């Protein structure tokens, strides 16, 4: 009984930490502050992906949220690149970056799926 109760509490805590539903798992402000280090890639990110992938209500997996990206990554990066090129459910083809190459899209996905490094704190 006691053990079940503890499991229940753990499940609740995990949900509150962003495992469940629409919880983004990263604050919008934090997600908005992130950009790829490469300046050209950062430009492409800011003018396309970021509009949806750093917005709470777009349905897109949030930039920097491992909880949001884990189930996507499980499909394999090649599949994700393919879905980005062709479009996937709510996401338009090429993620609205018409001048992105396949390798740039791949780099953008890897960037978005990587949680930010905590500086010090
Ligand atoms: C107009 C909004 C919008 C833009 C712009 C956008 N996305 Fe998305 N993206 C979405 C939404 C919504 C989803 C979730 C689709 C779903 O699973 O329902 C998504 C999902 C994805 C996925 C996961 C696909 C899968 O198979 O699970 C990848 C990868 C992705 N986006 C990459 C990108 C990249 C890279 C860019 C920029 C070049 C980008 N997106 C720009 C809205 C957008």
Backbone and ligand atoms as CSV (ligand in chain L), in Angstrom:
chain,resi,resn,atom,element,x,y,z
A,1,UNK,N,N,0.850,-1.200,0.000
A,1,UNK,CA,C,0.000,0.000,0.000
A,1,UNK,C,C,0.880,1.242,0.000
A,2,UNK,N,N,1.772,1.278,0.994
A,2,UNK,CA,C,2.660,2.414,1.125
A,2,UNK,C,C,3.481,2.643,-0.154
A,3,UNK,N,N,3.954,1.542,-0.698
A,3,UNK,CA,C,4.792,1.632,-1.892
A,3,UNK,C,C,3.989,2.186,-3.082
A,4,UNK,N,N,2.728,1.710,-3.187
A,4,UNK,CA,C,1.856,2.216,-4.249
A,4,UNK,C,C,1.662,3.719,-4.130
A,5,UNK,N,N,1.452,4.143,-2.888
A,5,UNK,CA,C,1.253,5.571,-2.643
A,5,UNK,C,C,2.471,6.364,-3.117
A,6,UNK,N,N,3.646,5.854,-2.769
A,6,UNK,CA,C,4.879,6.536,-3.174
A,6,UNK,C,C,4.996,6.599,-4.694
A,7,UNK,N,N,4.647,5.507,-5.350
A,7,UNK,CA,C,4.688,5.491,-6.815
A,7,UNK,C,C,3.759,6.545,-7.385
A,8,UNK,N,N,2.587,6.671,-6.732
A,8,UNK,CA,C,1.625,7.673,-7.176
A,8,UNK,C,C,2.199,9.072,-7.058
A,9,UNK,N,N,2.827,9.338,-5.928
A,9,UNK,CA,C,3.430,10.652,-5.720
A,9,UNK,C,C,4.515,10.900,-6.770
A,10,UNK,N,N,5.320,9.873,-7.014
A,10,UNK,CA,C,6.394,10.010,-7.993
A,10,UNK,C,C,5.819,10.337,-9.378
A,11,UNK,N,N,4.735,9.638,-9.730
A,11,UNK,CA,C,4.110,9.883,-11.030
A,11,UNK,C,C,3.627,11.332,-11.116
A,12,UNK,N,N,3.051,11.819,-10.024
A,12,UNK,CA,C,2.560,13.201,-10.004
A,12,UNK,C,C,3.718,14.187,-10.181
A,13,UNK,N,N,4.807,13.922,-9.456
A,13,UNK,CA,C,5.962,14.814,-9.539
A,13,UNK,C,C,6.512,14.823,-10.959
A,14,UNK,N,N,6.622,13.646,-11.561
A,14,UNK,CA,C,7.142,13.561,-12.925
A,14,UNK,C,C,6.249,14.329,-13.882
A,15,UNK,N,N,4.924,14.206,-13.687
A,15,UNK,CA,C,3.997,14.919,-14.553
A,15,UNK,C,C,4.208,16.422,-14.401
A,16,UNK,N,N,4.344,16.856,-13.138
A,16,UNK,CA,C,4.528,18.282,-12.882
A,16,UNK,C,C,5.835,18.781,-13.484
A,17,UNK,N,N,6.797,17.889,-13.637
A,17,UNK,CA,C,8.075,18.284,-14.203
A,17,UNK,C,C,8.084,18.262,-15.723
A,18,UNK,N,N,6.951,18.042,-16.324
A,18,UNK,CA,C,6.885,18.246,-17.762
A,18,UNK,C,C,6.790,16.979,-18.592
A,19,UNK,N,N,6.489,15.856,-17.971
A,19,UNK,CA,C,6.360,14.626,-18.757
A,19,UNK,C,C,5.020,14.558,-19.476
A,20,UNK,N,N,4.026,15.238,-18.938
A,20,UNK,CA,C,2.679,14.968,-19.421
A,20,UNK,C,C,2.067,16.062,-20.267
A,21,UNK,N,N,1.166,15.682,-21.119
A,21,UNK,CA,C,0.277,16.575,-21.852
A,21,UNK,C,C,0.950,17.767,-22.477
A,22,UNK,N,N,0.401,18.948,-22.214
A,22,UNK,CA,C,0.862,20.141,-22.909
A,22,UNK,C,C,1.970,20.855,-22.144
A,23,UNK,N,N,2.340,20.303,-20.978
A,23,UNK,CA,C,3.400,20.934,-20.187
A,23,UNK,C,C,4.695,20.983,-20.987
A,24,UNK,N,N,5.225,22.160,-21.250
A,24,UNK,CA,C,6.377,22.251,-22.147
A,24,UNK,C,C,7.687,21.727,-21.581
A,25,UNK,N,N,7.882,21.700,-20.244
A,25,UNK,CA,C,9.111,21.174,-19.689
A,25,UNK,C,C,10.254,22.173,-19.706
A,26,UNK,N,N,9.988,23.380,-20.156
A,26,UNK,CA,C,10.988,24.457,-20.162
A,26,UNK,C,C,10.183,25.749,-20.214
A,27,UNK,N,N,10.681,26.805,-19.587
A,27,UNK,CA,C,9.897,28.044,-19.610
A,27,UNK,C,C,9.979,28.687,-20.995
A,28,UNK,N,N,8.940,29.413,-21.343
A,28,UNK,CA,C,8.910,30.068,-22.656
A,28,UNK,C,C,10.085,31.043,-22.777
A,29,UNK,N,N,10.317,31.786,-21.669
A,29,UNK,CA,C,11.400,32.775,-21.699
A,29,UNK,C,C,12.736,32.095,-21.985
A,30,UNK,N,N,12.939,30.943,-21.336
A,30,UNK,CA,C,14.187,30.206,-21.540
A,30,UNK,C,C,14.260,29.705,-22.987
A,31,UNK,N,N,13.165,29.121,-23.456
A,31,UNK,CA,C,13.155,28.596,-24.822
A,31,UNK,C,C,13.422,29.716,-25.832
A,32,UNK,N,N,12.823,30.879,-25.584
A,32,UNK,CA,C,12.994,32.008,-26.508
A,32,UNK,C,C,14.432,32.513,-26.532
A,33,UNK,N,N,15.144,32.317,-25.405
A,33,UNK,CA,C,16.500,32.861,-25.311
A,33,UNK,C,C,17.522,31.973,-26.016
A,34,UNK,N,N,17.123,30.761,-26.397
A,34,UNK,CA,C,18.074,29.822,-26.990
A,34,UNK,C,C,18.210,30.039,-28.493
A,35,UNK,N,N,19.422,29.848,-29.004
A,35,UNK,CA,C,19.650,29.882,-30.452
A,35,UNK,C,C,20.918,29.093,-30.743
A,36,UNK,N,N,21.010,28.516,-31.953
A,36,UNK,CA,C,22.235,27.788,-32.300
A,36,UNK,C,C,23.448,28.708,-32.253
A,37,UNK,N,N,24.626,28.144,-31.958
A,37,UNK,CA,C,25.839,28.958,-31.874
A,37,UNK,C,C,26.260,29.498,-33.231
A,38,UNK,N,N,26.117,28.679,-34.270
A,38,UNK,CA,C,26.490,29.101,-35.610
A,38,UNK,C,C,25.571,30.250,-36.051
A,39,UNK,N,N,26.136,31.415,-36.423
A,39,UNK,CA,C,25.310,32.592,-36.713
A,39,UNK,C,C,24.328,32.372,-37.880
A,40,UNK,N,N,24.771,31.692,-38.937
A,40,UNK,CA,C,23.887,31.470,-40.083
A,40,UNK,C,C,22.719,30.571,-39.691
A,41,UNK,N,N,23.046,29.538,-38.931
A,41,UNK,CA,C,22.013,28.612,-38.470
A,41,UNK,C,C,21.060,29.337,-37.505
A,42,UNK,N,N,21.629,30.203,-36.665
A,42,UNK,CA,C,20.815,30.953,-35.710
A,42,UNK,C,C,19.814,31.841,-36.455
A,43,UNK,N,N,20.244,32.454,-37.573
A,43,UNK,CA,C,19.340,33.276,-38.376
A,43,UNK,C,C,18.181,32.451,-38.905
A,44,UNK,N,N,18.527,31.278,-39.444
A,44,UNK,CA,C,17.485,30.412,-39.992
A,44,UNK,C,C,16.532,29.974,-38.891
A,45,UNK,N,N,17.075,29.654,-37.751
A,45,UNK,CA,C,16.249,29.229,-36.624
A,45,UNK,C,C,15.292,30.346,-36.218
A,46,UNK,N,N,15.833,31.566,-36.060
A,46,UNK,CA,C,15.016,32.677,-35.578
A,46,UNK,C,C,13.929,33.048,-36.578
A,47,UNK,N,N,14.219,32.902,-37.868
A,47,UNK,CA,C,13.217,33.338,-38.833
A,47,UNK,C,C,12.257,32.222,-39.227
A,48,UNK,N,N,12.442,31.016,-38.694
A,48,UNK,CA,C,11.477,29.959,-39.018
A,48,UNK,C,C,11.066,29.151,-37.789
A,49,UNK,N,N,11.860,28.158,-37.435
A,49,UNK,CA,C,11.504,27.218,-36.366
A,49,UNK,C,C,11.032,27.890,-35.068
A,50,UNK,N,N,11.704,28.950,-34.664
A,50,UNK,CA,C,11.463,29.501,-33.336
A,50,UNK,C,C,10.018,29.970,-33.143
A,51,UNK,N,N,9.399,30.481,-34.203
A,51,UNK,CA,C,8.047,31.023,-34.076
A,51,UNK,C,C,7.102,29.992,-33.467
A,52,UNK,N,N,7.292,28.732,-33.804
A,52,UNK,CA,C,6.410,27.689,-33.268
A,52,UNK,C,C,7.082,26.886,-32.161
A,53,UNK,N,N,8.370,26.627,-32.305
A,53,UNK,CA,C,9.023,25.719,-31.359
A,53,UNK,C,C,9.438,26.394,-30.051
A,54,UNK,N,N,9.204,27.702,-29.910
A,54,UNK,CA,C,9.403,28.358,-28.614
A,54,UNK,C,C,8.106,29.056,-28.211
A,55,UNK,N,N,6.975,28.503,-28.653
A,55,UNK,CA,C,5.661,29.042,-28.281
A,55,UNK,C,C,4.882,27.960,-27.551
A,56,UNK,N,N,4.227,28.338,-26.472
A,56,UNK,CA,C,3.602,27.323,-25.620
A,56,UNK,C,C,2.390,26.665,-26.261
A,57,UNK,N,N,1.680,27.363,-27.130
A,57,UNK,CA,C,0.390,26.842,-27.586
A,57,UNK,C,C,0.393,26.387,-29.034
A,58,UNK,N,N,1.580,26.189,-29.619
A,58,UNK,CA,C,1.633,25.828,-31.034
A,58,UNK,C,C,1.498,24.322,-31.242
A,59,UNK,N,N,1.693,23.548,-30.177
A,59,UNK,CA,C,1.678,22.096,-30.323
A,59,UNK,C,C,3.014,21.544,-30.771
A,60,UNK,N,N,3.986,22.401,-31.005
A,60,UNK,CA,C,5.308,21.959,-31.431
A,60,UNK,C,C,6.158,21.608,-30.208
A,61,UNK,N,N,7.003,20.573,-30.323
A,61,UNK,CA,C,7.923,20.262,-29.209
A,61,UNK,C,C,8.833,21.460,-28.941
A,62,UNK,N,N,8.913,21.857,-27.644
A,62,UNK,CA,C,9.642,23.074,-27.283
A,62,UNK,C,C,11.146,22.916,-27.426
A,63,UNK,N,N,11.773,23.931,-27.955
A,63,UNK,CA,C,13.227,23.978,-28.022
A,63,UNK,C,C,13.826,23.808,-26.627
A,64,UNK,N,N,14.767,22.901,-26.490
A,64,UNK,CA,C,15.465,22.720,-25.218
A,64,UNK,C,C,14.762,21.797,-24.241
A,65,UNK,N,N,13.565,21.303,-24.594
A,65,UNK,CA,C,12.842,20.420,-23.685
A,65,UNK,C,C,13.061,18.961,-24.056
A,66,UNK,N,N,13.840,18.286,-23.245
A,66,UNK,CA,C,14.108,16.872,-23.518
A,66,UNK,C,C,12.819,16.057,-23.421
A,67,UNK,N,N,11.945,16.448,-22.465
A,67,UNK,CA,C,10.673,15.731,-22.293
A,67,UNK,C,C,9.849,15.783,-23.576
A,68,UNK,N,N,9.869,16.932,-24.233
A,68,UNK,CA,C,9.088,17.080,-25.455
A,68,UNK,C,C,9.735,16.355,-26.633
A,69,UNK,N,N,11.055,16.320,-26.654
A,69,UNK,CA,C,11.754,15.761,-27.818
A,69,UNK,C,C,12.034,14.268,-27.722
A,70,UNK,N,N,12.082,13.742,-26.480
A,70,UNK,CA,C,12.452,12.332,-26.317
A,70,UNK,C,C,11.604,11.403,-27.195
A,71,UNK,N,N,10.251,11.493,-27.122
A,71,UNK,CA,C,9.444,10.577,-27.951
A,71,UNK,C,C,9.654,10.796,-29.447
A,72,UNK,N,N,10.041,11.988,-29.848
A,72,UNK,CA,C,10.302,12.265,-31.270
A,72,UNK,C,C,11.623,11.623,-31.668
A,73,UNK,N,N,12.647,11.824,-30.813
A,73,UNK,CA,C,13.974,11.283,-31.120
A,73,UNK,C,C,13.950,9.768,-31.225
A,74,UNK,N,N,13.016,9.164,-30.465
A,74,UNK,CA,C,12.916,7.705,-30.504
A,74,UNK,C,C,12.592,7.191,-31.905
A,75,UNK,N,N,12.027,8.040,-32.758
A,75,UNK,CA,C,11.720,7.630,-34.133
A,75,UNK,C,C,12.970,7.586,-34.994
A,76,UNK,N,N,14.040,8.221,-34.506
A,76,UNK,CA,C,15.284,8.284,-35.283
A,76,UNK,C,C,15.401,9.629,-35.985
A,77,UNK,N,N,16.611,10.160,-36.009
A,77,UNK,CA,C,16.837,11.490,-36.570
A,77,UNK,C,C,16.489,11.554,-38.062
A,78,UNK,N,N,16.759,10.454,-38.790
A,78,UNK,CA,C,16.455,10.450,-40.221
A,78,UNK,C,C,14.974,10.670,-40.479
A,79,UNK,N,N,14.142,10.031,-39.654
A,79,UNK,CA,C,12.688,10.181,-39.803
A,79,UNK,C,C,12.282,11.627,-39.510
A,80,UNK,N,N,12.891,12.195,-38.494
A,80,UNK,CA,C,12.555,13.577,-38.129
A,80,UNK,C,C,12.943,14.551,-39.246
A,81,UNK,N,N,14.099,14.326,-39.853
A,81,UNK,CA,C,14.518,15.186,-40.960
A,81,UNK,C,C,13.522,15.047,-42.114
A,82,UNK,N,N,13.145,13.808,-42.399
A,82,UNK,CA,C,12.189,13.556,-43.479
A,82,UNK,C,C,10.854,14.259,-43.200
A,83,UNK,N,N,10.366,14.155,-41.952
A,83,UNK,CA,C,9.106,14.796,-41.576
A,83,UNK,C,C,9.199,16.312,-41.688
A,84,UNK,N,N,10.381,16.837,-41.409
A,84,UNK,CA,C,10.557,18.287,-41.503
A,84,UNK,C,C,10.470,18.718,-42.970
A,85,UNK,N,N,11.070,17.927,-43.852
A,85,UNK,CA,C,11.060,18.276,-45.274
A,85,UNK,C,C,9.648,18.167,-45.857
A,86,UNK,N,N,8.953,17.095,-45.524
A,86,UNK,CA,C,7.634,16.883,-46.130
A,86,UNK,C,C,6.521,17.599,-45.375
A,87,UNK,N,N,6.786,17.993,-44.129
A,87,UNK,CA,C,5.729,18.516,-43.274
A,87,UNK,C,C,5.173,17.371,-42.452
A,88,UNK,N,N,4.675,17.681,-41.269
A,88,UNK,CA,C,4.188,16.629,-40.378
A,88,UNK,C,C,3.069,17.191,-39.525
A,89,UNK,N,N,1.856,16.684,-39.701
A,89,UNK,CA,C,0.680,17.157,-38.948
A,89,UNK,C,C,0.615,18.685,-38.973
A,90,UNK,N,N,0.769,19.319,-37.778
A,90,UNK,CA,C,0.637,20.776,-37.720
A,90,UNK,C,C,1.832,21.530,-38.269
A,91,UNK,N,N,2.868,20.795,-38.685
A,91,UNK,CA,C,4.063,21.515,-39.123
A,91,UNK,C,C,4.149,21.620,-40.636
A,92,UNK,N,N,4.347,22.842,-41.137
A,92,UNK,CA,C,4.424,23.034,-42.593
A,92,UNK,C,C,5.709,22.444,-43.164
A,93,UNK,N,N,5.704,22.052,-44.460
A,93,UNK,CA,C,6.913,21.523,-45.105
A,93,UNK,C,C,8.092,22.475,-44.919
A,94,UNK,N,N,9.285,21.908,-44.701
A,94,UNK,CA,C,10.535,22.636,-44.493
A,94,UNK,C,C,10.503,23.493,-43.231
A,95,UNK,N,N,9.475,23.333,-42.379
A,95,UNK,CA,C,9.387,24.175,-41.184
A,95,UNK,C,C,9.430,25.652,-41.547
A,96,UNK,N,N,8.945,25.954,-42.745
A,96,UNK,CA,C,8.912,27.324,-43.277
A,96,UNK,C,C,10.297,27.896,-43.565
A,97,UNK,N,N,11.312,27.049,-43.608
A,97,UNK,CA,C,12.650,27.543,-43.972
A,97,UNK,C,C,12.958,27.039,-45.375
A,98,UNK,N,N,12.535,27.812,-46.387
A,98,UNK,CA,C,12.633,27.318,-47.761
A,98,UNK,C,C,14.080,27.225,-48.233
A,99,UNK,N,N,14.989,27.981,-47.620
A,99,UNK,CA,C,16.383,27.911,-48.063
A,99,UNK,C,C,17.256,27.050,-47.154
A,100,UNK,N,N,16.630,26.254,-46.289
A,100,UNK,CA,C,17.406,25.343,-45.444
A,100,UNK,C,C,17.768,24.084,-46.236
A,101,UNK,N,N,19.036,23.682,-46.137
A,101,UNK,CA,C,19.444,22.409,-46.738
A,101,UNK,C,C,19.092,21.279,-45.777
A,102,UNK,N,N,19.194,20.054,-46.271
A,102,UNK,CA,C,18.885,18.911,-45.423
A,102,UNK,C,C,19.806,18.870,-44.199
A,103,UNK,N,N,21.098,19.171,-44.408
A,103,UNK,CA,C,22.024,19.097,-43.269
A,103,UNK,C,C,21.765,20.234,-42.285
A,104,UNK,N,N,21.295,21.373,-42.796
A,104,UNK,CA,C,20.940,22.466,-41.881
A,104,UNK,C,C,19.709,22.086,-41.052
A,105,UNK,N,N,18.730,21.475,-41.697
A,105,UNK,CA,C,17.538,21.034,-40.955
A,105,UNK,C,C,17.938,20.053,-39.865
A,106,UNK,N,N,18.830,19.134,-40.221
A,106,UNK,CA,C,19.304,18.147,-39.249
A,106,UNK,C,C,19.952,18.856,-38.054
A,107,UNK,N,N,20.801,19.839,-38.347
A,107,UNK,CA,C,21.487,20.579,-37.273
A,107,UNK,C,C,20.473,21.351,-36.426
A,108,UNK,N,N,19.442,21.897,-37.072
A,108,UNK,CA,C,18.423,22.650,-36.328
A,108,UNK,C,C,17.640,21.729,-35.398
A,109,UNK,N,N,17.341,20.529,-35.878
A,109,UNK,CA,C,16.615,19.565,-35.035
A,109,UNK,C,C,17.488,19.156,-33.849
A,110,UNK,N,N,18.757,18.867,-34.128
A,110,UNK,CA,C,19.657,18.478,-33.033
A,110,UNK,C,C,19.769,19.601,-32.014
A,111,UNK,N,N,19.840,20.828,-32.497
A,111,UNK,CA,C,19.897,21.972,-31.579
A,111,UNK,C,C,18.627,22.032,-30.722
A,112,UNK,N,N,17.466,21.932,-31.360
A,112,UNK,CA,C,16.206,22.083,-30.610
A,112,UNK,C,C,16.005,20.966,-29.597
A,113,UNK,N,N,16.541,19.785,-29.912
A,113,UNK,CA,C,16.323,18.627,-29.040
A,113,UNK,C,C,17.351,18.539,-27.912
A,114,UNK,N,N,18.281,19.495,-27.859
A,114,UNK,CA,C,19.315,19.465,-26.819
A,114,UNK,C,C,18.958,20.418,-25.687
A,115,UNK,N,N,18.845,19.897,-24.447
A,115,UNK,CA,C,18.535,20.792,-23.327
A,115,UNK,C,C,19.683,21.781,-23.116
A,116,UNK,N,N,19.363,23.017,-22.708
A,116,UNK,CA,C,20.410,24.011,-22.476
A,116,UNK,C,C,21.335,23.583,-21.345
A,117,UNK,N,N,22.618,23.895,-21.457
A,117,UNK,CA,C,23.559,23.632,-20.369
A,117,UNK,C,C,23.299,24.647,-19.269
A,118,UNK,N,N,23.150,24.161,-18.043
A,118,UNK,CA,C,22.964,25.109,-16.937
A,118,UNK,C,C,24.294,25.781,-16.635
A,119,UNK,N,N,24.290,27.107,-16.611
A,119,UNK,CA,C,25.547,27.785,-16.288
A,119,UNK,C,C,25.687,27.999,-14.784
A,120,UNK,N,N,26.523,27.185,-14.195
A,120,UNK,CA,C,26.840,27.334,-12.783
A,120,UNK,C,C,25.727,26.949,-11.831
A,121,UNK,N,N,24.788,27.802,-11.656
A,121,UNK,CA,C,23.721,27.735,-10.660
A,121,UNK,C,C,23.262,26.428,-10.160
L,1,LIG,C1,C,4.250,26.999,-38.261
L,1,LIG,C2,C,4.779,26.378,-37.057
L,1,LIG,C3,C,6.081,25.585,-37.151
L,1,LIG,C4,C,7.296,25.989,-37.687
L,1,LIG,C5,C,7.633,27.306,-38.338
L,1,LIG,C6,C,8.197,24.873,-37.469
L,1,LIG,N1,N,7.569,23.834,-36.836
L,1,LIG,FE1,FE,8.359,22.006,-36.404
L,1,LIG,N2,N,6.576,21.421,-35.613
L,1,LIG,C7,C,5.436,22.207,-35.517
L,1,LIG,C8,C,4.385,21.455,-34.882
L,1,LIG,C9,C,2.967,21.967,-34.570
L,1,LIG,C10,C,4.912,20.179,-34.610
L,1,LIG,C11,C,4.200,18.997,-33.938
L,1,LIG,C12,C,3.491,18.178,-34.987
L,1,LIG,C13,C,2.707,17.054,-34.309
L,1,LIG,O1,O,3.346,16.050,-33.929
L,1,LIG,O2,O,1.498,17.201,-34.153
L,1,LIG,C14,C,6.287,20.193,-35.087
L,1,LIG,C15,C,7.144,19.092,-35.021
L,1,LIG,C16,C,8.439,19.097,-35.487
L,1,LIG,C17,C,9.305,17.947,-35.481
L,1,LIG,C18,C,8.954,16.546,-34.982
L,1,LIG,C19,C,8.433,15.720,-36.132
L,1,LIG,C20,C,8.087,14.314,-35.704
L,1,LIG,O3,O,8.177,13.406,-36.535
L,1,LIG,O4,O,7.706,14.106,-34.539
L,1,LIG,C21,C,10.512,18.343,-36.004
L,1,LIG,C22,C,11.740,17.480,-36.201
L,1,LIG,C23,C,10.396,19.740,-36.338
L,1,LIG,N3,N,9.118,20.160,-36.021
L,1,LIG,C24,C,11.421,20.497,-36.874
L,1,LIG,C25,C,11.291,21.841,-37.263
L,1,LIG,C26,C,12.364,22.634,-37.810
L,1,LIG,C27,C,13.789,22.144,-38.026
L,1,LIG,C28,C,11.852,23.868,-38.072
L,1,LIG,C29,C,12.553,25.081,-38.670
L,1,LIG,C30,C,13.297,24.858,-39.897
L,1,LIG,C31,C,10.435,23.838,-37.685
L,1,LIG,N4,N,10.146,22.593,-37.183
L,1,LIG,C32,C,9.540,24.896,-37.846
L,1,LIG,C33,C,5.298,23.508,-35.958
L,1,LIG,C34,C,6.269,24.249,-36.616
